[in-house]
């Protein structure tokens, strides 16, 4: 039982430290450098219009396809 309480206390201490660090740093939360696209999988989105980065990528792929087809 003491191991469970010690583990729970350690987790609370870690969460408290992370939250205090976030509060004082005033930075927005960012995603990781990898993510699902680093695995070669396409990120699925339910947005009606793609974001700027995805739109640029789609435009680039379309222009490359046109160049290859010619």
N, CA, C and O atoms as a Maestro MAE file, in Angstrom:
{
 s_m_m2io_version
 :::
 2.0.0
}

f_m_ct {
 s_m_title
 :::
 protein
 m_atom[280] {
  # First column is atom index #
  i_m_mmod_type
  r_m_x_coord
  r_m_y_coord
  r_m_z_coord
  i_m_residue_number
  s_m_chain_name
  s_m_pdb_residue_name
  s_m_pdb_atom_name
  i_m_atomic_number
  :::
  1 25 0.834 -1.201 0.000 1 A "UNK " " N  " 7
  2 3 0.000 0.000 0.000 1 A "UNK " " CA " 6
  3 2 0.873 1.257 0.000 1 A "UNK " " C  " 6
  4 15 0.532 2.253 -0.638 1 A "UNK " " O  " 8
  5 25 1.992 1.209 0.711 2 A "UNK " " N  " 7
  6 3 2.861 2.389 0.762 2 A "UNK " " CA " 6
  7 2 3.480 2.673 -0.609 2 A "UNK " " C  " 6
  8 15 3.740 3.829 -0.944 2 A "UNK " " O  " 8
  9 25 3.715 1.627 -1.399 3 A "UNK " " N  " 7
  10 3 4.273 1.821 -2.746 3 A "UNK " " CA " 6
  11 2 3.282 2.567 -3.632 3 A "UNK " " C  " 6
  12 15 3.668 3.440 -4.409 3 A "UNK " " O  " 8
  13 25 2.020 2.222 -3.511 4 A "UNK " " N  " 7
  14 3 0.991 2.890 -4.313 4 A "UNK " " CA " 6
  15 2 0.885 4.359 -3.920 4 A "UNK " " C  " 6
  16 15 0.803 5.232 -4.784 4 A "UNK " " O  " 8
  17 25 0.886 4.629 -2.632 5 A "UNK " " N  " 7
  18 3 0.800 6.021 -2.175 5 A "UNK " " CA " 6
  19 2 2.044 6.811 -2.580 5 A "UNK " " C  " 6
  20 15 1.935 7.978 -2.958 5 A "UNK " " O  " 8
  21 25 3.205 6.202 -2.508 6 A "UNK " " N  " 7
  22 3 4.445 6.870 -2.904 6 A "UNK " " CA " 6
  23 2 4.423 7.175 -4.410 6 A "UNK " " C  " 6
  24 15 4.828 8.260 -4.828 6 A "UNK " " O  " 8
  25 25 3.957 6.233 -5.209 7 A "UNK " " N  " 7
  26 3 3.855 6.428 -6.655 7 A "UNK " " CA " 6
  27 2 2.851 7.530 -6.980 7 A "UNK " " C  " 6
  28 15 3.117 8.387 -7.824 7 A "UNK " " O  " 8
  29 25 1.710 7.509 -6.319 8 A "UNK " " N  " 7
  30 3 0.699 8.542 -6.539 8 A "UNK " " CA " 6
  31 2 1.240 9.917 -6.166 8 A "UNK " " C  " 6
  32 15 1.015 10.887 -6.889 8 A "UNK " " O  " 8
  33 25 1.942 10.007 -5.061 9 A "UNK " " N  " 7
  34 3 2.537 11.272 -4.637 9 A "UNK " " CA " 6
  35 2 3.583 11.764 -5.628 9 A "UNK " " C  " 6
  36 15 3.675 12.960 -5.903 9 A "UNK " " O  " 8
  37 25 4.368 10.839 -6.158 10 A "UNK " " N  " 7
  38 3 5.381 11.209 -7.139 10 A "UNK " " CA " 6
  39 2 4.728 11.754 -8.410 10 A "UNK " " C  " 6
  40 15 5.182 12.755 -8.964 10 A "UNK " " O  " 8
  41 25 3.668 11.097 -8.869 11 A "UNK " " N  " 7
  42 3 2.951 11.594 -10.037 11 A "UNK " " CA " 6
  43 2 2.364 12.979 -9.782 11 A "UNK " " C  " 6
  44 15 2.437 13.850 -10.649 11 A "UNK " " O  " 8
  45 25 1.789 13.192 -8.611 12 A "UNK " " N  " 7
  46 3 1.248 14.516 -8.291 12 A "UNK " " CA " 6
  47 2 2.344 15.571 -8.284 12 A "UNK " " C  " 6
  48 15 2.133 16.687 -8.759 12 A "UNK " " O  " 8
  49 25 3.506 15.229 -7.752 13 A "UNK " " N  " 7
  50 3 4.631 16.159 -7.714 13 A "UNK " " CA " 6
  51 2 5.100 16.501 -9.129 13 A "UNK " " C  " 6
  52 15 5.408 17.658 -9.416 13 A "UNK " " O  " 8
  53 25 5.154 15.513 -10.004 14 A "UNK " " N  " 7
  54 3 5.559 15.751 -11.391 14 A "UNK " " CA " 6
  55 2 4.539 16.633 -12.109 14 A "UNK " " C  " 6
  56 15 4.919 17.565 -12.817 14 A "UNK " " O  " 8
  57 25 3.264 16.349 -11.933 15 A "UNK " " N  " 7
  58 3 2.213 17.154 -12.572 15 A "UNK " " CA " 6
  59 2 2.236 18.583 -12.043 15 A "UNK " " C  " 6
  60 15 2.066 19.528 -12.812 15 A "UNK " " O  " 8
  61 25 2.440 18.748 -10.761 16 A "UNK " " N  " 7
  62 3 2.535 20.092 -10.171 16 A "UNK " " CA " 6
  63 2 3.722 20.848 -10.756 16 A "UNK " " C  " 6
  64 15 3.604 22.026 -11.095 16 A "UNK " " O  " 8
  65 25 4.868 20.173 -10.875 17 A "UNK " " N  " 7
  66 3 6.051 20.816 -11.445 17 A "UNK " " CA " 6
  67 2 5.839 21.241 -12.890 17 A "UNK " " C  " 6
  68 15 6.250 22.329 -13.293 17 A "UNK " " O  " 8
  69 25 5.193 20.373 -13.669 18 A "UNK " " N  " 7
  70 3 4.923 20.706 -15.068 18 A "UNK " " CA " 6
  71 2 3.951 21.873 -15.176 18 A "UNK " " C  " 6
  72 15 4.129 22.743 -16.028 18 A "UNK " " O  " 8
  73 25 2.938 21.907 -14.338 19 A "UNK " " N  " 7
  74 3 1.963 22.997 -14.421 19 A "UNK " " CA " 6
  75 2 2.573 24.327 -13.978 19 A "UNK " " C  " 6
  76 15 2.282 25.367 -14.569 19 A "UNK " " O  " 8
  77 25 3.404 24.303 -12.958 20 A "UNK " " N  " 7
  78 3 4.066 25.540 -12.522 20 A "UNK " " CA " 6
  79 2 5.012 26.030 -13.615 20 A "UNK " " C  " 6
  80 15 5.079 27.229 -13.885 20 A "UNK " " O  " 8
  81 25 5.739 25.115 -14.241 21 A "UNK " " N  " 7
  82 3 6.627 25.492 -15.347 21 A "UNK " " CA " 6
  83 2 5.865 26.089 -16.504 21 A "UNK " " C  " 6
  84 15 6.323 27.051 -17.121 21 A "UNK " " O  " 8
  85 25 4.708 25.532 -16.808 22 A "UNK " " N  " 7
  86 3 3.894 26.058 -17.898 22 A "UNK " " CA " 6
  87 2 3.362 27.448 -17.558 22 A "UNK " " C  " 6
  88 15 3.360 28.340 -18.408 22 A "UNK " " O  " 8
  89 25 2.917 27.631 -16.336 23 A "UNK " " N  " 7
  90 3 2.362 28.921 -15.919 23 A "UNK " " CA " 6
  91 2 3.420 30.014 -15.998 23 A "UNK " " C  " 6
  92 15 3.132 31.118 -16.461 23 A "UNK " " O  " 8
  93 25 4.637 29.723 -15.552 24 A "UNK " " N  " 7
  94 3 5.676 30.749 -15.527 24 A "UNK " " CA " 6
  95 2 6.332 30.973 -16.888 24 A "UNK " " C  " 6
  96 15 6.859 32.058 -17.135 24 A "UNK " " O  " 8
  97 25 6.315 29.990 -17.767 25 A "UNK " " N  " 7
  98 3 6.984 30.168 -19.060 25 A "UNK " " CA " 6
  99 2 6.132 30.976 -20.035 25 A "UNK " " C  " 6
  100 15 6.679 31.616 -20.934 25 A "UNK " " O  " 8
  101 25 4.804 30.964 -19.880 26 A "UNK " " N  " 7
  102 3 3.870 31.721 -20.721 26 A "UNK " " CA " 6
  103 2 3.984 31.373 -22.205 26 A "UNK " " C  " 6
  104 15 3.651 32.197 -23.057 26 A "UNK " " O  " 8
  105 25 4.450 30.168 -22.522 27 A "UNK " " N  " 7
  106 3 4.533 29.744 -23.909 27 A "UNK " " CA " 6
  107 2 3.335 28.866 -24.236 27 A "UNK " " C  " 6
  108 15 2.769 28.202 -23.367 27 A "UNK " " O  " 8
  109 25 2.969 28.880 -25.499 28 A "UNK " " N  " 7
  110 3 1.845 28.037 -25.902 28 A "UNK " " CA " 6
  111 2 2.321 26.594 -26.023 28 A "UNK " " C  " 6
  112 15 3.503 26.333 -26.245 28 A "UNK " " O  " 8
  113 25 1.400 25.679 -25.876 29 A "UNK " " N  " 7
  114 3 1.717 24.269 -25.995 29 A "UNK " " CA " 6
  115 2 1.893 23.943 -27.472 29 A "UNK " " C  " 6
  116 15 1.065 24.326 -28.298 29 A "UNK " " O  " 8
  117 25 2.969 23.238 -27.804 30 A "UNK " " N  " 7
  118 3 3.273 22.901 -29.187 30 A "UNK " " CA " 6
  119 2 3.273 21.393 -29.350 30 A "UNK " " C  " 6
  120 15 3.443 20.643 -28.388 30 A "UNK " " O  " 8
  121 25 3.082 20.974 -30.564 31 A "UNK " " N  " 7
  122 3 3.141 19.551 -30.871 31 A "UNK " " CA " 6
  123 2 4.578 19.074 -30.950 31 A "UNK " " C  " 6
  124 15 5.514 19.871 -30.889 31 A "UNK " " O  " 8
  125 25 4.741 17.798 -31.083 32 A "UNK " " N  " 7
  126 3 6.076 17.243 -31.201 32 A "UNK " " CA " 6
  127 2 6.619 17.467 -32.605 32 A "UNK " " C  " 6
  128 15 5.882 17.858 -33.511 32 A "UNK " " O  " 8
  129 25 7.893 17.221 -32.776 33 A "UNK " " N  " 7
  130 3 8.511 17.374 -34.093 33 A "UNK " " CA " 6
  131 2 8.094 16.258 -35.032 33 A "UNK " " C  " 6
  132 15 8.116 16.430 -36.251 33 A "UNK " " O  " 8
  133 25 7.721 15.139 -34.487 34 A "UNK " " N  " 7
  134 3 7.393 13.990 -35.329 34 A "UNK " " CA " 6
  135 2 5.919 13.911 -35.600 34 A "UNK " " C  " 6
  136 15 5.426 14.447 -36.592 34 A "UNK " " O  " 8
  137 25 5.237 13.261 -34.743 35 A "UNK " " N  " 7
  138 3 3.813 13.084 -34.923 35 A "UNK " " CA " 6
  139 2 3.502 11.980 -35.914 35 A "UNK " " C  " 6
  140 15 4.387 11.216 -36.298 35 A "UNK " " O  " 8
  141 25 2.277 11.895 -36.318 36 A "UNK " " N  " 7
  142 3 1.834 10.816 -37.186 36 A "UNK " " CA " 6
  143 2 2.415 10.944 -38.592 36 A "UNK " " C  " 6
  144 15 2.599 9.933 -39.270 36 A "UNK " " O  " 8
  145 25 2.708 12.162 -39.044 37 A "UNK " " N  " 7
  146 3 3.259 12.330 -40.382 37 A "UNK " " CA " 6
  147 2 4.697 11.840 -40.466 37 A "UNK " " C  " 6
  148 15 5.160 11.501 -41.555 37 A "UNK " " O  " 8
  149 25 5.419 11.790 -39.344 38 A "UNK " " N  " 7
  150 3 6.790 11.276 -39.340 38 A "UNK " " CA " 6
  151 2 6.807 9.775 -39.597 38 A "UNK " " C  " 6
  152 15 7.832 9.233 -40.009 38 A "UNK " " O  " 8
  153 25 5.700 9.105 -39.364 39 A "UNK " " N  " 7
  154 3 5.604 7.671 -39.605 39 A "UNK " " CA " 6
  155 2 5.222 7.353 -41.045 39 A "UNK " " C  " 6
  156 15 5.109 6.187 -41.423 39 A "UNK " " O  " 8
  157 25 5.026 8.391 -41.840 40 A "UNK " " N  " 7
  158 3 4.640 8.196 -43.229 40 A "UNK " " CA " 6
  159 2 3.143 8.106 -43.429 40 A "UNK " " C  " 6
  160 15 2.672 7.852 -44.538 40 A "UNK " " O  " 8
  161 25 2.402 8.311 -42.371 41 A "UNK " " N  " 7
  162 3 0.945 8.245 -42.476 41 A "UNK " " CA " 6
  163 2 0.416 9.643 -42.774 41 A "UNK " " C  " 6
  164 15 0.971 10.643 -42.317 41 A "UNK " " O  " 8
  165 25 -0.650 9.697 -43.537 42 A "UNK " " N  " 7
  166 3 -1.238 10.993 -43.869 42 A "UNK " " CA " 6
  167 2 -2.135 11.441 -42.721 42 A "UNK " " C  " 6
  168 15 -2.944 10.670 -42.206 42 A "UNK " " O  " 8
  169 25 -1.977 12.677 -42.341 43 A "UNK " " N  " 7
  170 3 -2.797 13.245 -41.276 43 A "UNK " " CA " 6
  171 2 -4.197 13.484 -41.825 43 A "UNK " " C  " 6
  172 15 -4.370 14.165 -42.835 43 A "UNK " " O  " 8
  173 25 -5.166 12.935 -41.168 44 A "UNK " " N  " 7
  174 3 -6.549 13.101 -41.596 44 A "UNK " " CA " 6
  175 2 -7.174 14.272 -40.841 44 A "UNK " " C  " 6
  176 15 -6.982 14.431 -39.635 44 A "UNK " " O  " 8
  177 25 -7.901 15.057 -41.556 45 A "UNK " " N  " 7
  178 3 -8.502 16.247 -40.972 45 A "UNK " " CA " 6
  179 2 -9.949 16.333 -41.442 45 A "UNK " " C  " 6
  180 15 -10.263 15.981 -42.578 45 A "UNK " " O  " 8
  181 25 -10.815 16.798 -40.571 46 A "UNK " " N  " 7
  182 3 -12.208 16.937 -40.959 46 A "UNK " " CA " 6
  183 2 -12.572 18.390 -41.267 46 A "UNK " " C  " 6
  184 15 -13.744 18.764 -41.246 46 A "UNK " " O  " 8
  185 25 -11.561 19.195 -41.552 47 A "UNK " " N  " 7
  186 3 -11.796 20.604 -41.880 47 A "UNK " " CA " 6
  187 2 -12.349 20.726 -43.295 47 A "UNK " " C  " 6
  188 15 -12.031 19.919 -44.168 47 A "UNK " " O  " 8
  189 25 -13.173 21.735 -43.511 48 A "UNK " " N  " 7
  190 3 -13.712 21.965 -44.853 48 A "UNK " " CA " 6
  191 2 -12.635 22.469 -45.799 48 A "UNK " " C  " 6
  192 15 -12.606 22.090 -46.970 48 A "UNK " " O  " 8
  193 25 -11.744 23.327 -45.296 49 A "UNK " " N  " 7
  194 3 -10.636 23.823 -46.105 49 A "UNK " " CA " 6
  195 2 -9.331 23.453 -45.408 49 A "UNK " " C  " 6
  196 15 -9.249 23.509 -44.181 49 A "UNK " " O  " 8
  197 25 -8.300 23.072 -46.182 50 A "UNK " " N  " 7
  198 3 -7.036 22.691 -45.562 50 A "UNK " " CA " 6
  199 2 -6.306 23.905 -44.991 50 A "UNK " " C  " 6
  200 15 -6.509 25.034 -45.438 50 A "UNK " " O  " 8
  201 25 -5.462 23.657 -44.005 51 A "UNK " " N  " 7
  202 3 -4.681 24.743 -43.416 51 A "UNK " " CA " 6
  203 2 -3.649 25.226 -44.437 51 A "UNK " " C  " 6
  204 15 -3.459 24.589 -45.473 51 A "UNK " " O  " 8
  205 25 -2.989 26.337 -44.154 52 A "UNK " " N  " 7
  206 3 -2.043 26.932 -45.099 52 A "UNK " " CA " 6
  207 2 -0.907 25.983 -45.452 52 A "UNK " " C  " 6
  208 15 -0.529 25.875 -46.618 52 A "UNK " " O  " 8
  209 25 -0.360 25.294 -44.450 53 A "UNK " " N  " 7
  210 3 0.753 24.390 -44.688 53 A "UNK " " CA " 6
  211 2 0.339 23.237 -45.591 53 A "UNK " " C  " 6
  212 15 1.063 22.891 -46.524 53 A "UNK " " O  " 8
  213 25 -0.810 22.643 -45.326 54 A "UNK " " N  " 7
  214 3 -1.300 21.546 -46.158 54 A "UNK " " CA " 6
  215 2 -1.633 22.044 -47.555 54 A "UNK " " C  " 6
  216 15 -1.377 21.342 -48.533 54 A "UNK " " O  " 8
  217 25 -2.192 23.229 -47.667 55 A "UNK " " N  " 7
  218 3 -2.528 23.778 -48.985 55 A "UNK " " CA " 6
  219 2 -1.265 23.994 -49.811 55 A "UNK " " C  " 6
  220 15 -1.257 23.706 -51.007 55 A "UNK " " O  " 8
  221 25 -0.195 24.499 -49.189 56 A "UNK " " N  " 7
  222 3 1.065 24.690 -49.903 56 A "UNK " " CA " 6
  223 2 1.633 23.355 -50.367 56 A "UNK " " C  " 6
  224 15 2.155 23.249 -51.477 56 A "UNK " " O  " 8
  225 25 1.529 22.336 -49.516 57 A "UNK " " N  " 7
  226 3 2.024 21.008 -49.872 57 A "UNK " " CA " 6
  227 2 1.219 20.438 -51.039 57 A "UNK " " C  " 6
  228 15 1.793 19.870 -51.968 57 A "UNK " " O  " 8
  229 25 -0.097 20.585 -50.996 58 A "UNK " " N  " 7
  230 3 -0.936 20.095 -52.078 58 A "UNK " " CA " 6
  231 2 -0.641 20.819 -53.389 58 A "UNK " " C  " 6
  232 15 -0.605 20.199 -54.452 58 A "UNK " " O  " 8
  233 25 -0.429 22.138 -53.311 59 A "UNK " " N  " 7
  234 3 -0.094 22.916 -54.506 59 A "UNK " " CA " 6
  235 2 1.243 22.463 -55.089 59 A "UNK " " C  " 6
  236 15 1.390 22.335 -56.305 59 A "UNK " " O  " 8
  237 25 2.223 22.220 -54.201 60 A "UNK " " N  " 7
  238 3 3.544 21.782 -54.633 60 A "UNK " " CA " 6
  239 2 3.458 20.410 -55.318 60 A "UNK " " C  " 6
  240 15 4.065 20.199 -56.368 60 A "UNK " " O  " 8
  241 25 2.702 19.480 -54.718 61 A "UNK " " N  " 7
  242 3 2.543 18.149 -55.294 61 A "UNK " " CA " 6
  243 2 1.822 18.224 -56.644 61 A "UNK " " C  " 6
  244 15 2.163 17.491 -57.573 61 A "UNK " " O  " 8
  245 25 0.830 19.106 -56.750 62 A "UNK " " N  " 7
  246 3 0.097 19.251 -58.003 62 A "UNK " " CA " 6
  247 2 1.015 19.798 -59.102 62 A "UNK " " C  " 6
  248 15 0.959 19.335 -60.241 62 A "UNK " " O  " 8
  249 25 1.855 20.776 -58.766 63 A "UNK " " N  " 7
  250 3 2.757 21.337 -59.775 63 A "UNK " " CA " 6
  251 2 3.826 20.326 -60.168 63 A "UNK " " C  " 6
  252 15 4.242 20.301 -61.327 63 A "UNK " " O  " 8
  253 25 4.283 19.490 -59.236 64 A "UNK " " N  " 7
  254 3 5.260 18.445 -59.558 64 A "UNK " " CA " 6
  255 2 4.636 17.400 -60.474 64 A "UNK " " C  " 6
  256 15 5.296 16.897 -61.383 64 A "UNK " " O  " 8
  257 25 3.366 17.070 -60.240 65 A "UNK " " N  " 7
  258 3 2.684 16.094 -61.060 65 A "UNK " " CA " 6
  259 2 2.499 16.620 -62.484 65 A "UNK " " C  " 6
  260 15 2.641 15.874 -63.453 65 A "UNK " " O  " 8
  261 25 2.183 17.904 -62.600 66 A "UNK " " N  " 7
  262 3 2.021 18.505 -63.915 66 A "UNK " " CA " 6
  263 2 3.348 18.503 -64.651 66 A "UNK " " C  " 6
  264 15 3.383 18.241 -65.854 66 A "UNK " " O  " 8
  265 25 4.444 18.790 -63.953 67 A "UNK " " N  " 7
  266 3 5.775 18.813 -64.558 67 A "UNK " " CA " 6
  267 2 6.163 17.419 -65.021 67 A "UNK " " C  " 6
  268 15 6.727 17.275 -66.106 67 A "UNK " " O  " 8
  269 25 5.883 16.400 -64.241 68 A "UNK " " N  " 7
  270 3 6.231 15.031 -64.601 68 A "UNK " " CA " 6
  271 2 5.394 14.549 -65.758 68 A "UNK " " C  " 6
  272 15 5.903 13.841 -66.627 68 A "UNK " " O  " 8
  273 25 4.124 14.909 -65.797 69 A "UNK " " N  " 7
  274 3 3.220 14.470 -66.857 69 A "UNK " " CA " 6
  275 2 3.593 15.069 -68.213 69 A "UNK " " C  " 6
  276 15 3.290 14.464 -69.241 69 A "UNK " " O  " 8
  277 25 4.223 16.205 -68.248 70 A "UNK " " N  " 7
  278 3 4.519 16.886 -69.522 70 A "UNK " " CA " 6
  279 2 5.718 16.331 -70.169 70 A "UNK " " C  " 6
  280 15 6.107 16.787 -71.244 70 A "UNK " " O  " 8
  :::
 }
 m_bond[279] {
  # First column is bond index #
  i_m_from
  i_m_to
  i_m_order
  :::
  1 1 2 1
  2 2 3 1
  3 3 4 2
  4 3 5 1
  5 5 6 1
  6 6 7 1
  7 7 8 2
  8 7 9 1
  9 9 10 1
  10 10 11 1
  11 11 12 2
  12 11 13 1
  13 13 14 1
  14 14 15 1
  15 15 16 2
  16 15 17 1
  17 17 18 1
  18 18 19 1
  19 19 20 2
  20 19 21 1
  21 21 22 1
  22 22 23 1
  23 23 24 2
  24 23 25 1
  25 25 26 1
  26 26 27 1
  27 27 28 2
  28 27 29 1
  29 29 30 1
  30 30 31 1
  31 31 32 2
  32 31 33 1
  33 33 34 1
  34 34 35 1
  35 35 36 2
  36 35 37 1
  37 37 38 1
  38 38 39 1
  39 39 40 2
  40 39 41 1
  41 41 42 1
  42 42 43 1
  43 43 44 2
  44 43 45 1
  45 45 46 1
  46 46 47 1
  47 47 48 2
  48 47 49 1
  49 49 50 1
  50 50 51 1
  51 51 52 2
  52 51 53 1
  53 53 54 1
  54 54 55 1
  55 55 56 2
  56 55 57 1
  57 57 58 1
  58 58 59 1
  59 59 60 2
  60 59 61 1
  61 61 62 1
  62 62 63 1
  63 63 64 2
  64 63 65 1
  65 65 66 1
  66 66 67 1
  67 67 68 2
  68 67 69 1
  69 69 70 1
  70 70 71 1
  71 71 72 2
  72 71 73 1
  73 73 74 1
  74 74 75 1
  75 75 76 2
  76 75 77 1
  77 77 78 1
  78 78 79 1
  79 79 80 2
  80 79 81 1
  81 81 82 1
  82 82 83 1
  83 83 84 2
  84 83 85 1
  85 85 86 1
  86 86 87 1
  87 87 88 2
  88 87 89 1
  89 89 90 1
  90 90 91 1
  91 91 92 2
  92 91 93 1
  93 93 94 1
  94 94 95 1
  95 95 96 2
  96 95 97 1
  97 97 98 1
  98 98 99 1
  99 99 100 2
  100 99 101 1
  101 101 102 1
  102 102 103 1
  103 103 104 2
  104 103 105 1
  105 105 106 1
  106 106 107 1
  107 107 108 2
  108 107 109 1
  109 109 110 1
  110 110 111 1
  111 111 112 2
  112 111 113 1
  113 113 114 1
  114 114 115 1
  115 115 116 2
  116 115 117 1
  117 117 118 1
  118 118 119 1
  119 119 120 2
  120 119 121 1
  121 121 122 1
  122 122 123 1
  123 123 124 2
  124 123 125 1
  125 125 126 1
  126 126 127 1
  127 127 128 2
  128 127 129 1
  129 129 130 1
  130 130 131 1
  131 131 132 2
  132 131 133 1
  133 133 134 1
  134 134 135 1
  135 135 136 2
  136 135 137 1
  137 137 138 1
  138 138 139 1
  139 139 140 2
  140 139 141 1
  141 141 142 1
  142 142 143 1
  143 143 144 2
  144 143 145 1
  145 145 146 1
  146 146 147 1
  147 147 148 2
  148 147 149 1
  149 149 150 1
  150 150 151 1
  151 151 152 2
  152 151 153 1
  153 153 154 1
  154 154 155 1
  155 155 156 2
  156 155 157 1
  157 157 158 1
  158 158 159 1
  159 159 160 2
  160 159 161 1
  161 161 162 1
  162 162 163 1
  163 163 164 2
  164 163 165 1
  165 165 166 1
  166 166 167 1
  167 167 168 2
  168 167 169 1
  169 169 170 1
  170 170 171 1
  171 171 172 2
  172 171 173 1
  173 173 174 1
  174 174 175 1
  175 175 176 2
  176 175 177 1
  177 177 178 1
  178 178 179 1
  179 179 180 2
  180 179 181 1
  181 181 182 1
  182 182 183 1
  183 183 184 2
  184 183 185 1
  185 185 186 1
  186 186 187 1
  187 187 188 2
  188 187 189 1
  189 189 190 1
  190 190 191 1
  191 191 192 2
  192 191 193 1
  193 193 194 1
  194 194 195 1
  195 195 196 2
  196 195 197 1
  197 197 198 1
  198 198 199 1
  199 199 200 2
  200 199 201 1
  201 201 202 1
  202 202 203 1
  203 203 204 2
  204 203 205 1
  205 205 206 1
  206 206 207 1
  207 207 208 2
  208 207 209 1
  209 209 210 1
  210 210 211 1
  211 211 212 2
  212 211 213 1
  213 213 214 1
  214 214 215 1
  215 215 216 2
  216 215 217 1
  217 217 218 1
  218 218 219 1
  219 219 220 2
  220 219 221 1
  221 221 222 1
  222 222 223 1
  223 223 224 2
  224 223 225 1
  225 225 226 1
  226 226 227 1
  227 227 228 2
  228 227 229 1
  229 229 230 1
  230 230 231 1
  231 231 232 2
  232 231 233 1
  233 233 234 1
  234 234 235 1
  235 235 236 2
  236 235 237 1
  237 237 238 1
  238 238 239 1
  239 239 240 2
  240 239 241 1
  241 241 242 1
  242 242 243 1
  243 243 244 2
  244 243 245 1
  245 245 246 1
  246 246 247 1
  247 247 248 2
  248 247 249 1
  249 249 250 1
  250 250 251 1
  251 251 252 2
  252 251 253 1
  253 253 254 1
  254 254 255 1
  255 255 256 2
  256 255 257 1
  257 257 258 1
  258 258 259 1
  259 259 260 2
  260 259 261 1
  261 261 262 1
  262 262 263 1
  263 263 264 2
  264 263 265 1
  265 265 266 1
  266 266 267 1
  267 267 268 2
  268 267 269 1
  269 269 270 1
  270 270 271 1
  271 271 272 2
  272 271 273 1
  273 273 274 1
  274 274 275 1
  275 275 276 2
  276 275 277 1
  277 277 278 1
  278 278 279 1
  279 279 280 2
  :::
 }
}
